[in-house]
């Protein structure tokens, strides 16, 4: 297995793990404590845990990197086969 495939496999394992667990910081993206957060009608937004939010952003970036890397690898292999 080449290094790119190994990195993609490790990244996918991490994504699989993240899909099975919850990553929360207990702090809203606005800085308020999630347990004591103001009513959405008073503060103007629904509370969003910053840990969950930033973990999902990182997971999205990792998914895109894996897909792009695997696409490039497939293109290189196809090029080598004369496709």
N, C-alpha and C positions, 0 to 999 in steps of 0.2 A: 504494500500500500504506500503510495507516495505521500509526501508531507501534506499536500493540499487535501487529499482525500481523508487523511488522518485528522486534520484540523476540522474539516466539515463534519466528520463523524463525532468528534468531541463537542462541537458546537450544537449538533442535533441532540446529543445526549443531554446537554445543559438545557436546551429548549424543552425536551421531554420532561426533565425534572421540574422546571419552572411551571409547566402545565399542571403538575400535580400538587403544587404547594402555593402558599400565599406569602407574598413578600410585602409586609406593611411596616411603615415607620411610626404610625400613630400620629403623624403630623400632616395636616392638610397642605396642599400646594400653596395656600395663602399664608401659611405659618401658624394657624390655629391648631390647638390640640384637637384631635378627632373626637375624643370622648366628651369634650366640652364645647364643641363647635357651635357657633351661632346658628339659629334657625335660618334656613335658606331664604326665607322671605325677608329676613332682617339684613343678611349680609350680601344678598344678591347672587349667590351661586350655590350649587350643590357641593357638599364637601367631597374632595377627592384626595385619597391618601397619597402622599408624595412618593412613598416607597413603591406602591403598586403602579403608580403612573410612570415613574422613571424606569422601573423594571420592564414594563410593557414596551416603552420606547426602545430600550436596549435590545429586547427580544426581537422587535420588528427589524431593527438594524442588523442583528445577527442573522435572521431569516434571509434578508436581502443579500447579505454578504455570502452566505452559503449558496444561495441560488445562483448568484453571479459567478462564484468560483467554480461551481459544478458546470455551469454553462460554458465557461472558458475552457475547462478541462475537456469537456465533450467536443468542443470545436477543435482543440489541439489534436485529440485522438482521431477525429474525422479527417483532419488535414493530413495526418500521418497515414491514414488508410487510402488517401487519394480521392476522398469524397468531394 
